[in-house]
Amino acid sequence: MITIDDIVETNRMITENKLDVRTITMGISLRDCAHPNIRQFCQNVYDKITSAAEFLVSTGEELESEYGVPIINKRISVTPIAIVADSCRTDSYVPVAEALDRAAKAVGVNFIGGFSALVEKGFTNGDRILIESIPQALATTDVVCSSVNLATTKAGINMDCVRQMGEVIKRTAELTRDAQAIGCAKLVTFANAPQDNPFMAGAFHGVSEAEKVINVGVSGPGVVKHVLEDLKGADFSTIAEEIKKTAFKITRVGQLVAREASRRLGVPFGIVDVSLAPTAEVGDSVARILEEMGLESCGAPGTTAALALLNDAVKKGGLMASSHVGGFSGAFIPVSEDEGMIAAVKTGSLSIEKLEAMTCVCSVGLDMIAIEGDVSASTISGIIADEAAIGVINNKTTAVRIIPVPGAKVGDVVEFGGLLGFCPIVPVKSQWSSEAFIARGGRIPAPLRSLTN
């Protein structure tokens, strides 16, 4: 039963603590769009998306108005393009990215994800074409997001792709240098990528998904921090319990919006992703939650333990509030999108090494980190390999969204705008080369824990 007190509390979460539904994302299968002629394929893709998502934005706006819940983004994810475009006789998928961009703009969504490849065990011809197309595709489009899954616990790590992605990220940065390397903010490399993730830039519509589906991502770091402000001196068992209760309440809002959007659009409900997704606004930070537990600054000793508690409690609370929880579901730590993380980098308490340690226990990985533009491709590949290893060994999703900004140096601050925020250049301190290691190629075998059949 929902009581008056519940309604009042939820209203306070929205008005005072920045609770919102971060995204309604419609997943759309493009498997029936395949065609050997690239122009016809692009037309099929455009027609399918504009037909399927015609009322997505207007439905989201109606729900926002009727329920008084801010719905920040309306998005689309599609079947990985490397799969559905594999039969096209072409050497570039840039025209496909441009068709996705036009379709997304036609229906009014904020982003479209799925310019993606799944290559954890090897490459098809379509995978190779897509990966080579990424820099130009992201330079010539505005709302297209790209991802490459190059590792899983079952398959190990595709080190050939790890090497290539370092080079792809550098080329993407150079092609979008006039916009602070913004193309790299729309590109993610994954280990164990979820196929029902509603968040960008890593969303794609998995091949095991239905024809269409509605996935919702909720957020509420400010709500959790507000609750902890009343628990000064409480022990960690009490803190964990209160975070669970709060995550339950946050997820219940997302479940309501997801169910109603599904009903109105006539599209099956998929999942609610209960991740705490921060923004660069004051009062909407995961880092400030960790500091509320007693850390002087995010990055101080104890930060990883605090994040582990937060991530676990969010999952436990969210799981009880929705019939289907999926995606990432936990706590995000994107540097440029979290006001507290930005402050911690500026003061020097948070380094890329500490961020890597934190990714062992959080939802995603090294996210929205701006670095100096002259960091080598092999060093970036080494960072990707380390992060993939954390995901593979621990059987969890990890990712890297790193932005080498041409011309930028430590001490500079780069602006990305909107939800992408701004970021001080994070030092990559190691002066030692990974080049010979990355050049070996091949595959790092799957760990023993992969043998679970």
C-alpha positions in Angstrom: 0.0 0.0 0.0 1.2 3.5 -0.9 0.4 5.9 1.9 0.3 9.7 2.1 3.6 9.6 4.0 5.1 7.7 1.1 3.9 10.3 -1.4 5.2 13.2 0.7 8.6 11.5 1.1 8.9 10.8 -2.6 8.0 14.4 -3.4 10.7 15.6 -1.0 13.2 13.2 -2.7 12.4 14.8 -6.0 12.3 18.5 -5.0 15.1 18.6 -2.4 17.4 15.6 -3.1 17.5 15.4 -7.0 15.7 12.1 -7.4 15.0 11.4 -11.0 14.5 8.8 -13.6 17.8 9.2 -15.5 16.6 7.5 -18.6 13.8 5.6 -20.4 15.6 3.5 -23.0 13.8 1.6 -25.8 15.7 -1.4 -27.0 15.0 -2.2 -30.7 16.1 -5.3 -32.6 17.5 -4.5 -36.1 18.0 -8.2 -37.1 15.3 -8.0 -39.7 17.0 -4.9 -41.3 19.9 -6.9 -42.8 20.6 -6.3 -46.5 23.7 -6.7 -48.7 23.3 -3.2 -50.1 24.5 -0.6 -47.6 22.2 2.1 -48.7 19.2 -0.1 -48.4 20.3 -1.4 -45.1 20.7 2.2 -43.8 17.1 3.0 -45.0 15.8 -0.2 -43.3 17.5 0.9 -40.1 16.1 4.4 -40.3 12.6 3.2 -41.0 12.6 0.6 -38.2 13.8 3.0 -35.5 11.6 6.0 -36.5 8.5 3.7 -36.6 9.3 1.8 -33.4 10.2 4.8 -31.3 7.8 7.4 -32.8 6.0 8.0 -29.4 8.9 7.3 -27.0 9.7 10.9 -26.2 6.1 12.1 -26.0 5.2 9.2 -23.7 8.2 10.1 -21.4 7.1 13.7 -21.3 3.5 12.7 -20.5 4.7 10.5 -17.6 7.0 13.2 -16.3 4.1 15.7 -16.3 1.5 13.3 -14.8 3.7 11.8 -12.0 5.9 14.8 -11.3 9.0 12.7 -11.6 11.8 14.2 -13.7 12.7 11.9 -16.6 16.0 13.4 -17.8 16.7 11.4 -20.9 14.9 9.3 -23.5 17.2 7.0 -25.4 17.3 4.1 -27.8 19.6 1.1 -28.0 19.8 -1.2 -31.0 21.3 -4.6 -31.9 25.1 -4.3 -32.2 25.7 -3.0 -35.7 28.6 -5.3 -36.3 26.1 -8.2 -36.2 23.3 -6.8 -38.3 25.5 -5.1 -40.9 27.8 -8.1 -41.4 26.1 -9.0 -44.7 26.6 -5.5 -46.2 29.1 -5.3 -49.1 31.1 -2.3 -47.8 34.4 -1.4 -46.1 32.9 1.2 -43.8 29.9 1.4 -41.4 30.1 5.2 -41.1 27.0 5.6 -43.3 25.2 3.3 -40.8 26.2 5.6 -37.9 24.9 8.6 -39.8 21.6 6.8 -40.4 21.4 6.0 -36.6 22.1 9.7 -35.9 19.3 10.9 -38.3 16.8 8.4 -36.9 17.6 9.4 -33.3 17.2 13.1 -34.1 13.9 12.4 -36.0 12.3 10.9 -32.9 13.9 13.4 -30.6 15.9 11.1 -28.3 19.1 12.3 -26.5 21.3 9.4 -27.4 21.3 6.2 -29.4 23.6 3.3 -28.5 24.6 0.1 -30.4 27.3 1.1 -32.8 28.9 -1.9 -31.1 30.9 -5.1 -31.6 31.1 -8.2 -29.3 34.6 -9.6 -29.9 35.7 -11.2 -26.7 36.8 -14.4 -28.5 37.6 -13.1 -32.0 36.6 -11.0 -34.9 34.2 -11.4 -37.8 34.6 -9.3 -40.9 31.8 -7.1 -39.7 33.5 -6.6 -36.3 36.7 -5.4 -38.0 34.8 -3.0 -40.2 32.9 -1.5 -37.3 35.9 -1.0 -35.0 37.8 0.6 -37.9 34.8 2.9 -38.5 34.4 4.1 -34.9 36.6 7.2 -35.0 35.1 8.7 -38.2 31.6 7.6 -37.1 31.8 9.4 -33.8 33.4 12.4 -35.4 30.5 12.8 -38.0 27.6 12.2 -35.7 26.2 13.9 -32.6 24.1 11.4 -30.6 25.5 8.0 -31.6 27.3 6.0 -28.9 29.7 3.1 -29.5 30.9 0.2 -27.4 33.2 -2.8 -27.9 33.0 -5.8 -25.6 36.5 -7.4 -25.7 36.5 -9.7 -22.7 34.3 -12.0 -20.7 34.8 -14.4 -17.8 33.9 -17.3 -20.1 36.2 -16.3 -23.0 39.1 -14.4 -21.5 40.5 -11.2 -22.9 41.0 -10.5 -26.6 44.4 -8.7 -26.5 44.4 -8.0 -30.2 41.3 -5.9 -29.7 42.8 -4.3 -26.5 45.8 -3.2 -28.7 43.5 -1.9 -31.4 41.2 0.0 -29.0 44.1 2.1 -27.7 44.7 3.2 -31.2 41.0 3.7 -31.9 40.6 5.9 -28.9 43.6 8.0 -29.9 42.2 8.5 -33.5 38.8 9.4 -32.1 40.3 12.0 -29.9 42.3 13.5 -32.7 39.2 13.6 -35.1 37.2 15.4 -32.4 40.0 17.5 -30.9 38.1 20.8 -31.6 35.4 19.6 -29.2 37.7 18.4 -26.4 37.9 14.9 -27.8 34.1 14.5 -27.2 34.0 11.4 -29.4 35.8 9.5 -26.7 33.1 10.3 -24.2 30.7 8.4 -26.5 33.0 5.3 -26.7 33.2 2.5 -24.1 35.3 -0.7 -24.0 33.8 -3.5 -21.9 34.4 -6.7 -20.1 31.2 -8.7 -19.4 29.0 -6.0 -21.0 25.3 -6.4 -19.9 22.9 -6.7 -22.8 20.0 -4.8 -21.2 21.8 -1.7 -20.0 19.8 1.5 -20.4 22.7 3.9 -19.7 25.0 5.4 -22.3 27.5 5.3 -23.8 27.5 1.5 -23.4 23.9 0.6 -24.1 23.1 -1.9 -26.9 20.1 -4.3 -27.5 21.4 -7.8 -26.9 20.7 -10.6 -29.3 18.7 -12.5 -26.7 16.4 -9.6 -26.1 12.8 -9.3 -27.4 11.9 -7.4 -30.6 11.4 -4.2 -28.5 11.7 -3.6 -24.8 11.6 -0.8 -22.3 14.5 -0.5 -19.8 14.6 2.3 -17.2 17.6 3.7 -15.2 16.9 5.5 -12.0 19.2 7.6 -9.9 19.3 9.2 -6.5 22.8 9.9 -5.0 21.4 13.0 -3.3 18.7 11.0 -1.6 21.1 8.5 -0.2 23.4 11.2 1.1 20.5 13.0 2.7 19.6 9.8 4.6 23.2 9.4 5.9 23.3 13.0 7.1 20.9 11.9 9.9 23.2 8.9 10.9 26.2 10.7 12.4 28.1 8.2 14.5 26.0 5.2 13.4 27.8 1.9 12.8 28.1 0.4 9.3 25.3 -2.2 9.9 22.9 0.7 10.4 24.2 2.6 7.5 23.9 -0.4 5.2 20.3 -1.0 6.3 19.3 2.6 5.7 20.8 2.6 2.2 18.9 -0.6 1.4 15.6 1.0 2.5 16.4 4.1 0.5 17.4 2.1 -2.7 14.0 0.3 -2.4 12.1 3.6 -2.4 14.1 4.9 -5.3 13.7 1.8 -7.4 9.9 1.7 -6.7 9.7 5.0 -8.5 11.6 3.6 -11.5 9.4 0.5 -11.5 6.2 2.6 -11.7 7.5 4.7 -14.6 8.8 1.6 -16.4 5.5 -0.3 -16.1 3.5 2.7 -17.2 5.8 3.5 -20.2 5.6 -0.2 -21.2 1.8 -0.2 -21.1 1.4 3.0 -23.0 3.9 2.2 -25.7 2.7 -1.4 -26.1 6.3 -2.6 -25.6 7.3 -5.3 -23.0 8.9 -4.1 -19.8 12.5 -5.2 -19.5 14.4 -4.2 -16.4 15.0 -1.4 -14.0 18.7 -0.5 -13.5 19.1 0.8 -10.0 22.5 2.4 -10.4 23.2 5.6 -8.5 24.2 7.8 -11.5 25.6 11.1 -10.4 25.9 14.5 -12.2 28.3 17.4 -11.9 25.7 19.3 -9.9 26.2 19.9 -6.2 24.0 17.5 -4.2 24.0 14.7 -6.8 27.3 13.0 -6.1 28.3 9.4 -5.2 31.7 10.7 -3.8 29.8 12.9 -1.3 28.0 9.7 0.0 31.3 8.1 0.7 32.5 11.2 2.5 29.3 11.3 4.5 30.4 7.9 5.9 33.5 9.6 7.5 36.1 10.0 4.8 37.8 13.4 4.7 37.9 13.2 0.9 37.0 10.6 -1.7 40.1 8.6 -2.4 41.3 8.5 1.2 42.1 5.1 2.7 38.8 3.4 3.3 37.2 4.7 0.1 37.1 1.2 -1.6 35.5 -0.3 1.5 32.9 2.5 1.7 32.1 2.0 -2.0 31.7 -1.7 -1.5 29.2 -1.2 1.2 27.2 1.3 -0.9 27.2 -0.8 -4.0 26.0 -3.9 -2.2 23.3 -2.2 -0.2 22.0 -0.5 -3.3 21.7 -3.8 -5.1 20.0 -5.5 -2.2 17.4 -2.7 -1.8 16.7 -2.3 -5.5 16.3 -6.1 -6.0 13.3 -6.1 -3.6 11.5 -3.2 -5.3 11.3 -4.5 -8.9 10.3 -7.7 -10.6 13.3 -7.4 -12.9 16.5 -5.7 -12.0 19.3 -5.6 -14.6 21.8 -3.5 -16.4 24.6 -2.4 -14.1 22.7 -1.8 -10.8 25.0 -0.3 -8.2 27.0 2.9 -7.9 28.7 4.7 -10.8 32.0 6.6 -10.4 32.3 8.7 -13.6 34.8 11.4 -12.7 33.5 14.2 -15.0 29.9 13.5 -14.0 30.3 13.6 -10.3 30.9 16.9 -8.5 32.6 15.2 -5.5 34.9 13.2 -7.8 35.9 16.3 -9.6 36.8 18.0 -6.3 38.8 15.0 -5.2 40.8 15.0 -8.3 41.5 18.7 -8.0 42.7 18.3 -4.4 44.9 15.3 -5.3 43.1 12.8 -3.1 41.8 10.7 -6.0 44.2 9.2 -8.6 43.7 6.9 -11.5 45.3 4.1 -9.5 42.8 4.6 -6.7 39.9 4.7 -9.2 41.1 1.4 -10.6 41.0 -0.1 -7.1 37.5 1.2 -6.6 36.3 -0.4 -9.8 36.8 -3.8 -8.2 33.7 -3.2 -6.1 31.6 -0.7 -8.1 29.1 -1.1 -11.0 31.2 -0.2 -14.0 34.8 1.0 -14.2 37.2 3.8 -15.2 34.6 6.2 -16.5 34.8 9.7 -18.0 38.4 10.2 -17.1 40.2 13.0 -19.1 43.9 12.5 -19.5 46.7 14.3 -21.3 46.5 14.0 -25.0 50.0 12.8 -25.5 49.5 9.6 -23.4 50.4 6.8 -25.8 48.0 4.3 -27.4 49.9 1.4 -25.7 49.4 3.0 -22.3 45.7 3.4 -22.9 45.6 -0.2 -24.0 47.4 -1.3 -20.8 44.8 0.6 -18.8 42.0 -1.2 -20.7 43.8 -4.6 -20.2 44.0 -4.0 -16.4 40.4 -3.1 -16.2 39.3 -6.0 -18.3 41.3 -8.3 -16.0 39.4 -7.0 -13.0 36.1 -7.8 -14.7 37.1 -11.2 -16.0 38.6 -12.5 -12.7 35.8 -11.1 -10.6 33.0 -12.1 -13.0 31.6 -8.6 -13.1 31.1 -5.8 -15.6 34.0 -3.4 -16.0 34.6 -0.7 -18.6 36.9 2.1 -19.7 35.7 5.4 -21.0 38.9 7.4 -21.1 39.4 10.7 -23.0 42.9 11.7 -24.1 42.4 15.4 -24.8 44.8 16.7 -27.5 46.9 19.6 -26.2 45.6 19.3 -22.6 48.0 19.0 -19.6 47.7 18.2 -15.9 46.2 21.3 -14.3 43.8 22.0 -17.2 40.0 21.5 -16.9 38.0 20.3 -19.9 34.3 21.0 -20.4 32.1 18.4 -22.1 28.7 20.0 -21.3 25.3 18.6 -20.1 25.3 15.4 -18.2 28.9 14.7 -19.3 30.1 17.6 -17.0 33.7 18.7 -16.8 36.9 17.2 -15.7 40.4 18.1 -14.5 43.1 16.3 -16.4 43.9 13.2 -14.3 47.6 12.4 -14.2 48.7 9.0 -15.7 51.8 8.8 -13.5 53.6 5.8 -14.7 56.6 6.6 -16.9 57.1 3.0 -17.8 56.1 1.5 -21.2 53.5 -1.2 -21.8 54.2 -1.3 -25.5 56.0 -4.7 -25.7 53.3 -6.3 -23.5 50.4 -4.9 -25.6 52.2 -5.9 -28.9 52.1 -9.6 -28.0 48.4 -9.9 -29.0 46.5 -13.2 -28.8 44.1 -14.0 -26.0 44.5 -14.0 -22.3 42.8 -17.3 -21.4 39.6 -17.4 -19.4 40.1 -18.0 -15.6 39.4 -21.3 -13.9 36.1 -19.9 -12.6 34.8 -19.9 -16.2 34.4 -23.7 -16.0 31.1 -23.7 -14.2 29.1 -26.0 -16.5 
